[in-house]
């Protein structure tokens, strides 16, 4: 959700209503908040995060490392997930500084919240994946695993069992 979306009246109640309409539990939904939250008042961010958590949603800080306000956001809020920006992952194999930054960012996340989940976005090579694993990153996301695919292919390939039956 962008800064604009988060400023909308009753945004949490609307998210809950959408979940209810489609019979999806909020605990299955992760709200991604972009770095643009830096333009919001701290009290509003705290209230929204508390309200989203109370409603059962998990909250991810997306694109961590792409700007300058993320460390403050991490220190001031209770994120469930931190997603490291692809720009940090791109040169992690070739660049000592990139490796140091991502290693320390993972350590920082774990020091702030022992239950936080870390995600490396934009993983395209086995070398990048191995470095992220070595540093304790929980999840890799990117073209190494799959390029974007049409919904029909996703449903067929990932939501069917061994015998072709549909999974819930």
Order of alpha helices (4+ residues) and beta strands (2+ residues): alpha-alpha-beta-alpha-beta-alpha-beta-alpha-alpha-beta-alpha-beta-alpha
